[in-house]
Amino acid sequence: MYTGFQHLHSGLAYLVLAILVVVFGYVLVNFLNKKPFTETVRKSALVGLIVAHIQLLVGLVLYIISPNGLSNFSGEAMGDSMARLLMLEHPLMMILGIVLITIGYSKAKKATEDAASYKKILIFYGLGLLFILSRIPWSVWF
């Protein structure tokens, strides 16, 4: 079960990153071209939000069942940079990144002006994406 969730989480990560980058680029292009904030733009941001949340749920299950996650909490693990990354830094930054994406979507949905909606998504999705990219365990991927 652990190996299956590990492969699902790793494979889904590529999809999530690709979708978030595409959504960010799509919103940026529409904002720069001063296009109206349409239902299509909102739904594209929603797709990014949904896949990020699905990835978070898979990651939380993996964190609970993984020998490198919840069961690895100890003082010794904090001294090992890879153990600390997998046990603390990666989950924390992913949660914070997805919280930022969620806030951005919510604020964009409530904004009354098109430019404000675009700015909220660009700022919060951009920061969320940076948080996510900052703590991906790249050495595990490649």
Backbone as CSV, one residue per row, in Angstrom:
resi,resn,N_x,N_y,N_z,CA_x,CA_y,CA_z,C_x,C_y,C_z
1,MET,0.829,-1.195,0.000,0.000,0.000,0.000,0.876,1.263,0.000
2,TYR,1.944,1.219,0.812,2.836,2.370,0.893,3.451,2.688,-0.466
3,THR,3.952,1.669,-1.156,4.593,1.878,-2.458,3.608,2.436,-3.473
4,GLY,2.388,1.938,-3.460,1.361,2.447,-4.377,1.073,3.919,-4.142
5,PHE,0.918,4.306,-2.876,0.674,5.713,-2.565,1.887,6.574,-2.900
6,GLN,3.075,6.027,-2.705,4.290,6.772,-3.026,4.362,7.056,-4.527
7,HIS,4.055,6.063,-5.343,4.067,6.251,-6.801,2.943,7.187,-7.237
8,LEU,1.767,7.052,-6.633,0.653,7.942,-6.953,1.004,9.387,-6.612
9,HIS,1.559,9.592,-5.430,1.920,10.942,-4.983,2.999,11.551,-5.881
10,SER,3.973,10.762,-6.250,5.053,11.252,-7.104,4.556,11.546,-8.516
11,GLY,3.783,10.642,-9.081,3.258,10.854,-10.436,2.276,12.001,-10.504
12,LEU,1.415,12.089,-9.510,0.432,13.170,-9.464,1.111,14.533,-9.304
13,ALA,2.275,14.539,-8.662,3.001,15.796,-8.461,3.357,16.455,-9.789
14,TYR,3.755,15.657,-10.773,4.062,16.210,-12.097,2.827,16.872,-12.700
15,LEU,1.701,16.198,-12.593,0.448,16.736,-13.124,0.053,18.023,-12.405
16,VAL,0.154,18.027,-11.091,-0.210,19.210,-10.304,0.674,20.391,-10.679
17,LEU,1.974,20.170,-10.741,2.886,21.259,-11.107,2.593,21.782,-12.505
18,ALA,2.370,20.882,-13.438,2.067,21.303,-14.811,0.783,22.125,-14.851
19,ILE,-0.252,21.664,-14.179,-1.524,22.392,-14.180,-1.369,23.747,-13.509
20,LEU,-0.679,23.816,-12.376,-0.506,25.101,-11.692,0.290,26.090,-12.539
21,VAL,1.317,25.610,-13.222,2.105,26.493,-14.095,1.260,26.972,-15.269
22,VAL,0.480,26.075,-15.867,-0.387,26.457,-16.990,-1.446,27.455,-16.533
23,VAL,-2.069,27.211,-15.386,-3.081,28.140,-14.861,-2.453,29.501,-14.605
24,PHE,-1.286,29.516,-13.964,-0.616,30.785,-13.683,-0.312,31.526,-14.984
25,GLY,0.216,30.814,-15.977,0.520,31.433,-17.270,-0.724,31.943,-17.970
26,TYR,-1.791,31.156,-17.948,-3.061,31.546,-18.579,-3.625,32.812,-17.930
27,VAL,-3.608,32.849,-16.610,-4.109,34.023,-15.889,-3.217,35.228,-16.166
28,LEU,-1.911,35.032,-16.193,-0.984,36.131,-16.465,-1.204,36.717,-17.853
29,VAL,-1.339,35.865,-18.855,-1.571,36.339,-20.227,-2.886,37.108,-20.314
30,ASN,-3.941,36.583,-19.705,-5.231,37.278,-19.721,-5.158,38.615,-18.992
31,PHE,-4.433,38.647,-17.880,-4.281,39.895,-17.123,-3.511,40.935,-17.935
32,LEU,-2.399,40.522,-18.540,-1.582,41.458,-19.317,-2.315,41.973,-20.552
33,ASN,-3.185,41.152,-21.115,-3.972,41.572,-22.279,-5.280,42.255,-21.889
34,LYS,-5.452,42.478,-20.590,-6.627,43.175,-20.047,-7.952,42.543,-20.488
35,LYS,-7.973,41.230,-20.503,-9.205,40.514,-20.850,-10.096,40.431,-19.613
36,PRO,-11.394,40.304,-19.814,-12.291,40.193,-18.658,-12.068,38.877,-17.904
37,PHE,-12.332,38.920,-16.614,-12.211,37.734,-15.767,-13.468,36.899,-15.975
38,THR,-13.368,35.948,-16.881,-14.537,35.174,-17.301,-14.692,33.906,-16.463
39,GLU,-15.763,33.215,-16.714,-16.029,31.939,-16.061,-14.955,30.910,-16.427
40,THR,-14.430,30.989,-17.632,-13.362,30.078,-18.063,-12.099,30.286,-17.232
41,VAL,-11.762,31.535,-16.974,-10.581,31.839,-16.158,-10.803,31.328,-14.736
42,ARG,-11.983,31.586,-14.192,-12.296,31.142,-12.834,-12.228,29.617,-12.738
43,LYS,-12.778,28.937,-13.739,-12.781,27.472,-13.716,-11.376,26.894,-13.889
44,SER,-10.533,27.570,-14.654,-9.152,27.084,-14.784,-8.427,27.195,-13.440
45,ALA,-8.672,28.293,-12.723,-8.087,28.438,-11.390,-8.650,27.384,-10.438
46,LEU,-9.927,27.066,-10.600,-10.560,26.037,-9.769,-9.945,24.661,-10.025
47,VAL,-9.632,24.359,-11.273,-8.981,23.079,-11.595,-7.632,22.993,-10.876
48,GLY,-6.864,24.086,-10.901,-5.597,24.108,-10.176,-5.789,23.878,-8.689
49,LEU,-6.807,24.498,-8.133,-7.126,24.342,-6.715,-7.499,22.892,-6.394
50,ILE,-8.337,22.299,-7.215,-8.810,20.932,-6.965,-7.669,19.922,-7.037
51,VAL,-6.839,20.001,-8.077,-5.746,19.019,-8.186,-4.734,19.190,-7.053
52,ALA,-4.526,20.427,-6.605,-3.621,20.660,-5.476,-4.184,20.030,-4.200
53,HIS,-5.490,20.148,-3.999,-6.107,19.553,-2.815,-6.094,18.021,-2.869
54,ILE,-6.310,17.465,-4.041,-6.240,16.004,-4.178,-4.826,15.525,-3.852
55,GLN,-3.836,16.234,-4.367,-2.439,15.885,-4.087,-2.150,15.988,-2.589
56,LEU,-2.704,17.002,-1.942,-2.510,17.164,-0.501,-3.101,15.973,0.260
57,LEU,-4.291,15.549,-0.123,-4.917,14.406,0.550,-4.094,13.130,0.369
58,VAL,-3.625,12.895,-0.845,-2.776,11.721,-1.097,-1.495,11.836,-0.268
59,GLY,-0.923,13.031,-0.217,0.295,13.252,0.558,0.092,13.040,2.047
60,LEU,-1.051,13.460,2.570,-1.317,13.265,3.997,-1.469,11.784,4.338
61,VAL,-2.134,11.033,3.471,-2.231,9.579,3.684,-0.832,8.967,3.642
62,LEU,-0.046,9.364,2.665,1.319,8.853,2.548,2.143,9.214,3.784
63,TYR,1.966,10.413,4.298,2.693,10.875,5.479,2.377,9.997,6.690
64,ILE,1.125,9.581,6.795,0.710,8.764,7.935,1.240,7.332,7.820
65,ILE,1.237,6.778,6.612,1.650,5.373,6.458,3.139,5.201,6.156
66,SER,3.842,6.285,5.860,5.246,6.207,5.459,6.180,6.046,6.656
67,PRO,7.232,5.266,6.505,8.243,5.192,7.557,9.078,6.478,7.642
68,ASN,8.999,7.325,6.619,9.744,8.587,6.613,8.906,9.761,7.099
69,GLY,7.673,9.529,7.466,6.775,10.616,7.827,6.550,10.720,9.315
70,LEU,5.306,10.561,9.700,4.874,10.761,11.077,5.630,9.883,12.066
71,SER,5.905,8.662,11.688,6.579,7.735,12.606,8.062,8.058,12.781
72,ASN,8.593,8.989,12.018,10.018,9.310,12.043,10.351,10.484,12.965
73,PHE,9.359,11.018,13.679,9.601,12.168,14.545,10.541,11.786,15.680
74,SER,11.712,12.391,15.681,12.671,12.212,16.771,13.693,13.331,16.677
75,GLY,14.425,13.530,17.738,15.456,14.554,17.738,16.562,14.257,16.747
76,GLU,16.850,12.978,16.554,17.900,12.579,15.626,17.531,12.902,14.184
77,ALA,16.262,12.795,13.860,15.814,13.056,12.486,16.043,14.510,12.098
78,MET,15.990,15.408,13.063,16.186,16.827,12.758,17.625,17.115,12.346
79,GLY,18.555,16.281,12.736,19.951,16.463,12.359,20.269,15.981,10.952
80,ASP,19.418,15.155,10.401,19.607,14.625,9.052,18.754,15.453,8.096
81,SER,19.400,16.129,7.145,18.668,17.069,6.283,17.592,16.388,5.440
82,MET,17.834,15.186,4.935,16.827,14.497,4.123,15.651,14.048,4.988
83,ALA,15.941,13.519,6.169,14.858,13.101,7.073,14.024,14.308,7.485
84,ARG,14.679,15.428,7.774,13.967,16.649,8.160,13.105,17.162,7.012
85,LEU,13.631,17.083,5.791,12.862,17.511,4.621,11.590,16.686,4.482
86,LEU,11.722,15.364,4.543,10.568,14.484,4.348,9.596,14.516,5.521
87,MET,10.125,14.705,6.724,9.298,14.644,7.917,8.616,15.971,8.231
88,LEU,9.282,17.081,7.980,8.778,18.367,8.445,8.657,19.416,7.344
89,GLU,9.751,19.694,6.654,9.768,20.818,5.719,8.832,20.616,4.532
90,HIS,8.883,19.455,3.901,8.043,19.184,2.729,6.552,19.259,3.072
91,PRO,6.079,18.526,4.085,4.643,18.611,4.388,4.202,20.016,4.793
92,LEU,5.012,20.697,5.601,4.640,22.033,6.061,4.539,23.023,4.906
93,MET,5.525,23.025,4.030,5.504,23.972,2.909,4.418,23.629,1.893
94,MET,4.120,22.352,1.713,3.038,21.973,0.795,1.696,22.443,1.346
95,ILE,1.483,22.252,2.643,0.235,22.712,3.262,0.125,24.224,3.136
96,LEU,1.193,24.946,3.454,1.163,26.411,3.349,0.946,26.861,1.909
97,GLY,1.590,26.202,0.960,1.403,26.546,-0.450,-0.034,26.357,-0.893
98,ILE,-0.645,25.262,-0.484,-2.028,24.992,-0.880,-2.992,25.908,-0.141
99,VAL,-2.669,26.283,1.085,-3.482,27.287,1.791,-3.445,28.607,1.025
100,LEU,-2.274,29.017,0.558,-2.168,30.257,-0.221,-2.986,30.177,-1.509
101,ILE,-2.924,29.053,-2.192,-3.705,28.872,-3.421,-5.195,28.958,-3.111
102,THR,-5.613,28.349,-2.019,-7.021,28.382,-1.614,-7.465,29.805,-1.293
103,ILE,-6.645,30.536,-0.570,-6.964,31.932,-0.244,-7.059,32.755,-1.519
104,GLY,-6.122,32.551,-2.432,-6.139,33.293,-3.693,-7.393,33.045,-4.494
105,TYR,-7.815,31.796,-4.583,-9.036,31.480,-5.330,-10.249,32.127,-4.668
106,SER,-10.312,32.033,-3.353,-11.446,32.600,-2.616,-11.509,34.116,-2.771
107,LYS,-10.372,34.777,-2.652,-10.338,36.239,-2.793,-10.649,36.673,-4.223
108,ALA,-10.173,35.916,-5.197,-10.444,36.253,-6.600,-11.926,36.113,-6.905
109,LYS,-12.542,35.111,-6.333,-13.966,34.875,-6.560,-14.814,36.007,-5.977
110,LYS,-14.348,36.581,-4.860,-15.104,37.637,-4.186,-14.807,39.032,-4.732
111,ALA,-13.722,39.185,-5.479,-13.337,40.503,-5.993,-14.386,41.014,-6.974
112,THR,-14.591,42.327,-6.968,-15.619,42.924,-7.827,-15.061,43.413,-9.155
113,GLU,-13.765,43.614,-9.247,-13.156,44.088,-10.491,-12.295,42.980,-11.099
114,ASP,-12.257,42.954,-12.425,-11.486,41.927,-13.130,-10.008,41.971,-12.763
115,ALA,-9.427,43.169,-12.759,-7.998,43.302,-12.457,-7.690,42.795,-11.049
116,ALA,-8.578,43.060,-10.109,-8.371,42.597,-8.734,-8.412,41.072,-8.664
117,SER,-9.329,40.462,-9.403,-9.411,38.994,-9.428,-8.125,38.397,-9.987
118,TYR,-7.653,38.958,-11.095,-6.408,38.471,-11.692,-5.236,38.631,-10.724
119,LYS,-5.145,39.787,-10.085,-4.029,40.044,-9.169,-4.035,39.074,-7.996
120,LYS,-5.217,38.790,-7.463,-5.302,37.855,-6.332,-4.788,36.473,-6.736
121,ILE,-5.216,36.011,-7.895,-4.759,34.690,-8.346,-3.259,34.717,-8.629
122,LEU,-2.790,35.753,-9.306,-1.364,35.818,-9.630,-0.505,35.861,-8.372
123,ILE,-0.892,36.649,-7.402,-0.101,36.774,-6.177,-0.142,35.483,-5.367
124,PHE,-1.337,35.009,-5.061,-1.458,33.860,-4.167,-1.070,32.538,-4.833
125,TYR,-1.450,32.334,-6.094,-1.028,31.114,-6.787,0.481,31.148,-7.008
126,GLY,1.019,32.322,-7.320,2.459,32.449,-7.510,3.230,32.129,-6.244
127,LEU,2.794,32.698,-5.116,3.452,32.398,-3.838,3.282,30.928,-3.466
128,GLY,2.084,30.404,-3.666,1.841,28.993,-3.375,2.737,28.094,-4.204
129,LEU,2.871,28.421,-5.476,3.734,27.637,-6.363,5.196,27.728,-5.923
130,LEU,5.629,28.904,-5.498,7.002,29.053,-4.988,7.222,28.222,-3.724
131,PHE,6.250,28.242,-2.819,6.355,27.428,-1.603,6.475,25.954,-1.973
132,ILE,5.629,25.524,-2.898,5.629,24.122,-3.315,6.962,23.754,-3.963
133,LEU,7.430,24.585,-4.890,8.689,24.292,-5.586,9.891,24.314,-4.646
134,SER,9.807,25.112,-3.581,10.953,25.252,-2.682,11.250,23.993,-1.880
135,ARG,10.261,23.159,-1.655,10.484,21.991,-0.804,10.090,20.664,-1.443
136,ILE,10.137,20.608,-2.755,9.985,19.316,-3.421,11.292,18.557,-3.205
137,PRO,11.228,17.299,-2.798,12.473,16.531,-2.622,13.041,16.121,-3.983
138,TRP,13.725,17.054,-4.639,14.214,16.858,-6.004,15.110,15.640,-6.120
139,SER,15.901,15.356,-5.091,16.811,14.207,-5.166,16.050,12.883,-5.220
140,VAL,14.850,12.855,-4.697,14.024,11.650,-4.757,13.433,11.498,-6.157
141,TRP,13.148,12.622,-6.805,12.553,12.600,-8.146,13.555,12.191,-9.214
142,PHE,14.785,12.680,-9.097,15.766,12.459,-10.166,16.927,11.620,-9.691
